[in-house]
């Protein structure tokens, strides 16, 4: 089935904003599929298990939800949005947002949804993208260094070495160093996220 988001209603406006963060035009008709939605009731709230409740828009984009809705109508939810350039731009990330998004493919950002069912609000100011951007920047830097080392290795081959010489069995020391640096930066990014 397809759904057209109408401009009426605060819930529709919130969903449109979430779609826009994913770079999806909310005015387009989107095939819509719901999956999951397992929940339990405790302490006057309906709790979604993990990020099980998912709204799929076509095959390319989905929103995952976790948290709870109070029987009194209060919201304590998180929308898990895939990292895309549109999201990074909206969050005022400086730099090559399309490149960052490419390196962060598969990552998601949790955006709190508070307020009530009648007046939901996205709390974008509560989102910290610092660790993700550092991880993307480290990956970009490591890739650039690898390219430079590969280019340097090809230029510095002695002229007397035959073109058909067997490839060395070990990696050049510089490339090993770059890989170790990359692993170190990746590990630092994981520790900061915890």
JOCORSUL-V498830 format. One record per pair of residues at least 24 apart in sequence whose C-alpha atoms are under 8 Angstrom apart, sorted by the first residue. I is the first residue (numbers start at 1). J is the second residue. D is the distance in whole Angstrom. If there is no record, write none. Layout:
BEGIN
i: <I | I>
j: <J | J>
d: <D | D>
END
This chain:
BEGIN
i: <1 | 1 | 1 | 2 | 2 | 2 | 2 | 3 | 3 | 3 | 3 | 4 | 4 | 4 | 5 | 10 | 10 | 10 | 11 | 11 | 11 | 11 | 14 | 14 | 14 | 18 | 20 | 20 | 21 | 21 | 21 | 21 | 21 | 22 | 22 | 22 | 22 | 22 | 22 | 22 | 22 | 23 | 23 | 23 | 23 | 30 | 30 | 31 | 31 | 31 | 32 | 32 | 32 | 33 | 33 | 44 | 44 | 44 | 45 | 45 | 45 | 46 | 46 | 51 | 73 | 73 | 73 | 74 | 74 | 74 | 74 | 75 | 75 | 75 | 75 | 75 | 75 | 76 | 76 | 76 | 76 | 77 | 77 | 77 | 78 | 78 | 78 | 78 | 79 | 79 | 79 | 79 | 79 | 80 | 80 | 80 | 80 | 81 | 81 | 81 | 81 | 82 | 82 | 82 | 82 | 83 | 83 | 83 | 91 | 100 | 100 | 100 | 103 | 103 | 103 | 104 | 104 | 131 | 131 | 131 | 132 | 134 | 135 | 135 | 135 | 138 | 138 | 138 | 139 | 139 | 142 | 142 | 142 | 142 | 145 | 146 | 146 | 149 | 149>
j: <31 | 32 | 33 | 29 | 30 | 31 | 32 | 29 | 30 | 31 | 32 | 28 | 29 | 30 | 29 | 118 | 119 | 120 | 117 | 118 | 119 | 120 | 120 | 121 | 122 | 81 | 86 | 87 | 81 | 84 | 86 | 87 | 90 | 61 | 81 | 82 | 83 | 84 | 85 | 86 | 87 | 84 | 85 | 86 | 87 | 57 | 58 | 56 | 57 | 58 | 56 | 57 | 58 | 57 | 58 | 70 | 71 | 72 | 69 | 70 | 71 | 70 | 71 | 80 | 116 | 117 | 118 | 114 | 115 | 116 | 117 | 113 | 114 | 115 | 116 | 117 | 120 | 112 | 113 | 114 | 115 | 112 | 113 | 114 | 110 | 111 | 112 | 113 | 109 | 110 | 111 | 112 | 113 | 108 | 109 | 110 | 111 | 108 | 109 | 110 | 111 | 106 | 107 | 108 | 109 | 107 | 108 | 109 | 124 | 133 | 136 | 137 | 136 | 139 | 140 | 132 | 136 | 189 | 192 | 193 | 189 | 189 | 185 | 186 | 189 | 182 | 185 | 186 | 182 | 186 | 178 | 179 | 181 | 182 | 178 | 175 | 178 | 174 | 175>
d: <6 | 6 | 8 | 6 | 5 | 4 | 5 | 6 | 6 | 6 | 6 | 7 | 5 | 7 | 8 | 7 | 6 | 7 | 8 | 8 | 8 | 7 | 7 | 7 | 7 | 7 | 7 | 8 | 8 | 8 | 5 | 4 | 7 | 8 | 7 | 7 | 7 | 6 | 8 | 6 | 6 | 7 | 7 | 5 | 7 | 6 | 6 | 8 | 6 | 5 | 6 | 5 | 6 | 7 | 8 | 6 | 6 | 8 | 6 | 4 | 6 | 6 | 7 | 8 | 5 | 5 | 8 | 7 | 6 | 4 | 6 | 7 | 5 | 6 | 5 | 7 | 7 | 7 | 6 | 5 | 8 | 6 | 5 | 7 | 6 | 5 | 4 | 6 | 8 | 6 | 5 | 6 | 7 | 6 | 5 | 4 | 6 | 5 | 5 | 6 | 7 | 7 | 6 | 4 | 6 | 6 | 5 | 7 | 8 | 7 | 6 | 7 | 6 | 7 | 8 | 7 | 6 | 6 | 7 | 6 | 8 | 7 | 7 | 6 | 6 | 7 | 6 | 7 | 7 | 8 | 7 | 8 | 8 | 6 | 7 | 7 | 7 | 7 | 7>
END
